[in-house]
Amino acid sequence: VTLELSRGEAAAERSATELVDVAALARELIAELPVGARAEGVAITGDLPDALYAASDPAKLRIVLRNLLTNAVKFTSHGSVRLSAQD
């Protein structure tokens, strides 16, 4: 997923800020990625608290976290990728 916005689109777009459980979102994304990661021989794990809340746009945060995880897997030739977060 690529996030490409021109300056005009970015200025016109409004963020839908709300309280997001970042840890739950991260666990969800980790669960979605292992199929591709296993094909690459890379394990994906999470070191996350039960809950971790932040005020954010949930759709944009999902895109950012997915891109981070996807790139981490893409540029890891063997071993594992671990996403950790704490409050």
DSSP file (Angstrom, degrees, kcal/mol; ACC not computed):
  #  RESIDUE AA STRUCTURE BP1 BP2  ACC     N-H-->O    O-->H-N    N-H-->O    O-->H-N    TCO  KAPPA ALPHA  PHI   PSI    X-CA   Y-CA   Z-CA
    1    1 A V              0   0    0      0, 0.0     2,-0.5     0, 0.0     0, 0.0   0.000 360.0 360.0 360.0 129.6    0.0    0.0    0.0
    2    2 A T        -     0   0    0      2,-0.1     2,-0.8    65,-0.0    61,-0.0  -0.929 360.0-150.1-115.1 133.7    1.4    3.3   -1.0
    3    3 A L        +     0   0    0     -2,-0.5     2,-0.5    60,-0.1    57,-0.0  -0.873  27.6 165.6-103.4 104.5    0.4    6.6    0.5
    4    4 A E        +     0   0    0     -2,-0.8     2,-0.4     2,-0.0    -2,-0.1  -0.960   1.7 164.2-125.4 115.6    0.8    9.3   -2.1
    5    5 A L        -     0   0    0     -2,-0.5     2,-0.1     4,-0.0    -2,-0.0  -0.994  28.6-137.4-131.1 133.6   -0.7   12.7   -1.7
    6    6 A S     >  -     0   0    0     -2,-0.4     4,-2.7     1,-0.1     5,-0.2  -0.403  36.5-103.6 -76.5 166.0    0.0   15.9   -3.5
    7    7 A R  H  > S+     0   0    0      1,-0.2     4,-2.3     2,-0.2     5,-0.2   0.885 122.8  52.2 -59.0 -38.4    0.2   19.0   -1.4
    8    8 A G  H  > S+     0   0    0      2,-0.2     4,-1.8     1,-0.2    -1,-0.2   0.913 111.5  45.0 -65.4 -42.8   -3.2   20.1   -2.6
    9    9 A E  H  > S+     0   0    0      2,-0.2     4,-2.0     1,-0.2    -2,-0.2   0.898 112.3  52.4 -66.9 -40.1   -4.8   16.8   -1.6
   10   10 A A  H  < S+     0   0    0     -4,-2.7    -2,-0.2     1,-0.2    -1,-0.2   0.895 110.8  47.0 -64.0 -39.9   -3.0   16.8    1.7
   11   11 A A  H  < S+     0   0    0     -4,-2.3    -1,-0.2    -5,-0.2    -2,-0.2   0.875 115.2  45.7 -69.6 -36.2   -4.3   20.3    2.5
   12   12 A A  H  < S+     0   0    0     -4,-1.8     2,-0.3    -5,-0.2    -2,-0.2   0.754  95.4  90.5 -78.7 -24.5   -7.8   19.4    1.5
   13   13 A E     <  -     0   0    0     -4,-2.0     2,-0.4    -5,-0.1    -4,-0.0  -0.535  66.8-147.9 -78.7 135.5   -7.9   16.1    3.3
   14   14 A R        -     0   0    0     -2,-0.3     2,-0.3     2,-0.0    -2,-0.1  -0.844  12.9-128.1-102.9 138.4   -9.2   16.2    6.9
   15   15 A S        -     0   0    0     -2,-0.4     2,-1.0     1,-0.1    42,-0.0  -0.647   7.8-141.6 -83.8 140.8   -7.8   13.7    9.5
   16   16 A A        -     0   0    0     -2,-0.3     2,-0.3     2,-0.0    43,-0.2  -0.716  27.9-167.1-100.1  79.7  -10.3   11.7   11.5
   17   17 A T        +     0   0    0     -2,-1.0     2,-0.3    40,-0.2    40,-0.2  -0.517  21.0 145.0 -76.0 130.9   -8.5   11.9   14.8
   18   18 A E  E     -A   56   0A   0     38,-2.6    38,-2.8    -2,-0.3     2,-0.6  -0.940  57.8 -76.4-152.3 171.6   -9.8    9.5   17.5
   19   19 A L  E     -A   55   0A   0     -2,-0.3     2,-0.4    36,-0.2    36,-0.2  -0.659  53.4-170.6 -77.8 120.2   -8.4    7.4   20.3
   20   20 A V  E     -A   54   0A   0     34,-3.0    34,-2.0    -2,-0.6     2,-1.3  -0.928  27.9-131.5-118.5 135.0   -6.8    4.3   18.7
   21   21 A D  E  >  -A   53   0A   0     -2,-0.4     4,-2.2    32,-0.2    32,-0.3  -0.731  26.2-173.9 -82.2  96.9   -5.5    1.2   20.5
   22   22 A V  H  > S+     0   0    0     30,-2.7     4,-2.7    -2,-1.3    -1,-0.2   0.861  79.7  54.7 -63.3 -38.3   -2.1    1.1   18.7
   23   23 A A  H  > S+     0   0    0     29,-0.7     4,-2.4     2,-0.2    -1,-0.2   0.919 109.4  46.6 -64.0 -43.8   -1.2   -2.3   20.3
   24   24 A A  H  > S+     0   0    0      2,-0.2     4,-2.2     1,-0.2    -2,-0.2   0.908 113.4  49.4 -64.5 -41.9   -4.4   -3.9   19.0
   25   25 A L  H  X S+     0   0    0     -4,-2.2     4,-2.3     2,-0.2    -2,-0.2   0.917 110.9  49.8 -63.0 -43.3   -3.8   -2.5   15.6
   26   26 A A  H  X S+     0   0    0     -4,-2.7     4,-2.6     2,-0.2    -2,-0.2   0.915 110.1  50.1 -62.8 -43.6   -0.2   -3.6   15.5
   27   27 A R  H  X S+     0   0    0     -4,-2.4     4,-2.1     1,-0.2    -1,-0.2   0.902 110.1  51.5 -61.0 -40.6   -1.2   -7.2   16.5
   28   28 A E  H  X S+     0   0    0     -4,-2.2     4,-1.4     2,-0.2    -2,-0.2   0.922 111.7  45.7 -61.5 -45.2   -3.8   -7.2   13.8
   29   29 A L  H  X S+     0   0    0     -4,-2.3     4,-1.5     2,-0.2    -2,-0.2   0.886 110.3  53.5 -67.7 -38.7   -1.3   -6.1   11.2
   30   30 A I  H  < S+     0   0    0     -4,-2.6     3,-0.2     1,-0.2    -1,-0.2   0.904 108.1  51.5 -60.9 -40.5    1.3   -8.7   12.4
   31   31 A A  H  < S+     0   0    0     -4,-2.1    -1,-0.2     1,-0.2     4,-0.2   0.817 109.4  50.8 -66.3 -30.8   -1.4  -11.4   12.0
   32   32 A E  H  < S+     0   0    0     -4,-1.4     3,-0.4     1,-0.2     4,-0.3   0.793 107.9  53.0 -76.2 -28.5   -2.1  -10.3    8.4
   33   33 A L  S >X S+     0   0    0     -4,-1.5     4,-1.9    -3,-0.2     3,-0.8   0.722  78.1  87.0 -86.2 -23.4    1.6  -10.3    7.3
   34   34 A P  H 3> S+     0   0    0      0, 0.0     4,-3.2     0, 0.0     5,-0.3   0.772  80.5  65.0 -55.6 -28.8    3.0  -13.8    8.2
   35   35 A V  H 3> S+     0   0    0     -3,-0.4     4,-1.3    -4,-0.2    -2,-0.1   0.957 111.4  35.1 -58.4 -50.5    1.9  -15.4    4.9
   36   36 A G  H <> S+     0   0    0     -3,-0.8     4,-1.0    -4,-0.3    -1,-0.2   0.856 117.6  54.2 -69.7 -35.0    4.2  -13.2    2.9
   37   37 A A  H  X>S+     0   0    0     -4,-1.9     5,-2.6     1,-0.2     4,-0.7   0.902 104.3  53.5 -68.4 -40.3    6.9  -13.2    5.5
   38   38 A R  H ><5S+     0   0    0     -4,-3.2     3,-0.9     1,-0.3    -1,-0.2   0.884 104.4  56.2 -61.7 -36.9    7.0  -17.0    5.7
   39   39 A A  H 3<5S+     0   0    0     -4,-1.3    -1,-0.3    -5,-0.3    -2,-0.2   0.831 110.8  44.8 -62.6 -30.2    7.6  -17.1    2.0
   40   40 A E  H 3<5S-     0   0    0     -4,-1.0    -1,-0.3    -3,-0.5    -2,-0.2   0.526 117.2-116.4 -88.3  -7.8   10.6  -14.8    2.6
   41   41 A G  T <<5S+     0   0    0     -3,-0.9    38,-0.8    -4,-0.7     2,-0.5   0.761  72.9 129.6  77.4  25.8   11.7  -16.9    5.6
   42   42 A V  E   < -b   79   0B   0     -5,-2.6     2,-0.3    36,-0.2    -1,-0.3  -0.956  49.2-144.9-118.4 128.9   11.2  -14.1    8.1
   43   43 A A  E     -b   80   0B   0     36,-2.2    38,-3.0    -2,-0.5     2,-0.5  -0.680  10.4-151.0 -87.9 144.8    9.3  -14.4   11.3
   44   44 A I  E     +b   81   0B   0     -2,-0.3     2,-0.3    36,-0.2    38,-0.2  -0.977  21.8 169.4-118.7 126.0    7.2  -11.4   12.5
   45   45 A T  E     -b   82   0B   0     36,-2.7    38,-2.5    -2,-0.5     2,-0.4  -0.869  21.2-141.1-130.4 164.8    6.7  -11.0   16.2
   46   46 A G  E     -b   83   0B   0     -2,-0.3     2,-0.6    36,-0.2    38,-0.2  -0.989  10.1-166.3-130.3 138.8    5.3   -8.3   18.5
   47   47 A D  E     +b   84   0B   0     36,-2.9    38,-2.0    -2,-0.4    35,-0.0  -0.818  43.1 149.4-117.2  85.0    6.4   -7.1   21.9
   48   48 A L        -     0   0    0     -2,-0.6    38,-0.1    36,-0.2    -2,-0.1  -0.894  46.9-116.9-127.6 146.8    3.3   -5.1   22.8
   49   49 A P        -     0   0    0      0, 0.0     3,-0.1     0, 0.0    -1,-0.0  -0.251  41.3-100.9 -70.6 169.0    1.4   -4.1   25.9
   50   50 A D  S    S+     0   0    0      1,-0.2     2,-0.3   -27,-0.0   -26,-0.0   0.896 105.6   1.1 -58.1 -40.0   -2.2   -5.3   26.4
   51   51 A A        +     0   0    0    -28,-0.1     2,-0.3   -27,-0.0    -1,-0.2  -0.993  59.9 178.7-149.6 144.2   -3.4   -1.8   25.3
   52   52 A L        -     0   0    0     -2,-0.3   -30,-2.7    -3,-0.1   -29,-0.7  -0.858  18.0-159.6-148.6 108.6   -1.6    1.4   24.1
   53   53 A Y  E     +A   21   0A   0     -2,-0.3     2,-0.3   -32,-0.3   -32,-0.2  -0.693  15.3 167.3-100.0 143.9   -3.8    4.3   23.2
   54   54 A A  E     -A   20   0A   0    -34,-2.0   -34,-3.0    -2,-0.3     2,-0.7  -0.988  39.8-113.3-146.4 148.4   -2.9    7.3   21.0
   55   55 A A  E     +A   19   0A   0     -2,-0.3     2,-0.3   -36,-0.2   -36,-0.2  -0.763  65.0 125.8 -82.0 116.4   -4.9   10.1   19.4
   56   56 A S  E    S-A   18   0A   0    -38,-2.8   -38,-2.6    -2,-0.7     3,-0.1  -0.966  70.6 -87.2-160.3 169.2   -4.5    9.5   15.7
   57   57 A D     >  -     0   0    0     -2,-0.3     4,-2.7   -40,-0.2     5,-0.2  -0.837  39.5-151.4 -84.6 112.6   -6.3    8.9   12.4
   58   58 A P  H  > S+     0   0    0      0, 0.0     4,-2.1     0, 0.0    -1,-0.2   0.849  91.1  50.7 -60.1 -36.7   -6.8    5.1   12.5
   59   59 A A  H  > S+     0   0    0      2,-0.2     4,-1.7     1,-0.2     5,-0.1   0.919 114.2  43.3 -67.4 -43.0   -6.7    4.7    8.7
   60   60 A K  H  > S+     0   0    0      2,-0.2     4,-2.4     1,-0.2    -1,-0.2   0.887 112.8  52.3 -70.9 -38.0   -3.4    6.7    8.3
   61   61 A L  H  X S+     0   0    0     -4,-2.7     4,-2.8     1,-0.2     5,-0.3   0.898 107.5  53.2 -63.4 -39.7   -1.8    4.9   11.3
   62   62 A R  H  X S+     0   0    0     -4,-2.1     4,-2.6    -5,-0.2     5,-0.2   0.915 109.5  48.8 -59.4 -44.0   -2.7    1.6    9.7
   63   63 A I  H  X S+     0   0    0     -4,-1.7     4,-2.5     2,-0.2    -2,-0.2   0.921 112.4  47.9 -63.1 -45.0   -1.0    2.6    6.5
   64   64 A V  H  X S+     0   0    0     -4,-2.4     4,-2.4     2,-0.2    -2,-0.2   0.948 114.8  44.2 -63.1 -49.6    2.1    3.8    8.3
   65   65 A L  H  X S+     0   0    0     -4,-2.8     4,-2.5     1,-0.2     5,-0.2   0.900 113.6  50.8 -63.9 -40.7    2.4    0.6   10.5
   66   66 A R  H  X S+     0   0    0     -4,-2.6     4,-2.9    -5,-0.3     5,-0.2   0.920 111.1  48.8 -62.8 -42.6    1.7   -1.7    7.5
   67   67 A N  H  X S+     0   0    0     -4,-2.5     4,-2.6    -5,-0.2     5,-0.2   0.909 110.9  50.4 -63.6 -41.8    4.4    0.1    5.5
   68   68 A L  H  X S+     0   0    0     -4,-2.4     4,-2.3     2,-0.2    -2,-0.2   0.937 114.9  42.9 -60.6 -47.3    6.9   -0.2    8.3
   69   69 A L  H  X S+     0   0    0     -4,-2.5     4,-2.3     2,-0.2     5,-0.2   0.922 114.5  49.8 -66.2 -44.1    6.3   -3.9    8.8
   70   70 A T  H  X S+     0   0    0     -4,-2.9     4,-2.6    -5,-0.2    -2,-0.2   0.918 113.4  46.0 -61.7 -44.2    6.3   -4.6    5.0
   71   71 A N  H  X S+     0   0    0     -4,-2.6     4,-2.2    -5,-0.2    -1,-0.2   0.885 109.7  54.6 -66.7 -38.3    9.5   -2.7    4.5
   72   72 A A  H  < S+     0   0    0     -4,-2.3    -2,-0.2    -5,-0.2    -1,-0.2   0.926 112.8  42.9 -61.0 -43.8   11.1   -4.4    7.5
   73   73 A V  H >< S+     0   0    0     -4,-2.3     3,-1.4     1,-0.2    -2,-0.2   0.918 112.2  54.3 -66.4 -43.6   10.3   -7.9    6.0
   74   74 A K  H 3< S+     0   0    0     -4,-2.6    -2,-0.2     1,-0.3    -1,-0.2   0.862 114.1  40.2 -59.0 -38.0   11.3   -6.8    2.5
   75   75 A F  T 3< S+     0   0    0     -4,-2.2     2,-0.6    -5,-0.1    -1,-0.3   0.205  96.9  88.3-101.9  15.8   14.8   -5.7    3.7
   76   76 A T    <   -     0   0    0     -3,-1.4     3,-0.1     1,-0.1     5,-0.1  -0.956  54.2-171.5-113.0 113.9   15.4   -8.6    6.1
   77   77 A S        -     0   0    0     -2,-0.6     2,-0.3     1,-0.2    -1,-0.1   0.804  68.5  -9.0 -78.8 -28.8   17.0  -11.5    4.3
   78   78 A H  S    S+     0   0    0      2,-0.1     2,-0.5   -35,-0.0    -1,-0.2  -0.980 105.2  39.7-160.5 161.8   16.6  -14.0    7.2
   79   79 A G  E    S-b   42   0B   0    -38,-0.8   -36,-2.2    -2,-0.3     2,-0.3  -0.836  87.7 -49.5 101.4-130.5   15.7  -14.1   10.9
   80   80 A S  E     -b   43   0B   0     -2,-0.5     2,-0.4   -38,-0.2   -36,-0.2  -0.951  27.3-137.1-147.6 163.7   12.9  -12.1   12.3
   81   81 A V  E     -b   44   0B   0    -38,-3.0   -36,-2.7    -2,-0.3     2,-0.5  -0.992  23.2-165.5-120.8 129.4   11.2   -8.7   12.5
   82   82 A R  E     -b   45   0B   0     -2,-0.4     2,-0.6   -38,-0.2   -36,-0.2  -0.977   7.5-159.7-123.2 126.1   10.0   -7.6   15.9
   83   83 A L  E     +b   46   0B   0    -38,-2.5   -36,-2.9    -2,-0.5     2,-0.4  -0.903  20.0 179.2-100.5 121.1    7.6   -4.7   16.4
   84   84 A S  E     +b   47   0B   0     -2,-0.6     2,-0.3   -38,-0.2   -36,-0.2  -0.932   8.0 170.8-126.0 150.8    7.7   -3.3   20.0
   85   85 A A        +     0   0    0    -38,-2.0     2,-0.3    -2,-0.4    -2,-0.0  -0.990   4.0 179.7-152.3 150.0    5.9   -0.5   21.7
   86   86 A Q              0   0    0     -2,-0.3   -34,-0.1   -38,-0.1    -2,-0.0  -0.982 360.0 360.0-148.4 160.2    5.5    0.7   25.2
   87   87 A D              0   0    0     -2,-0.3    -1,-0.0     0, 0.0   -35,-0.0   0.449 360.0 360.0 -97.1 360.0    3.7    3.5   27.0
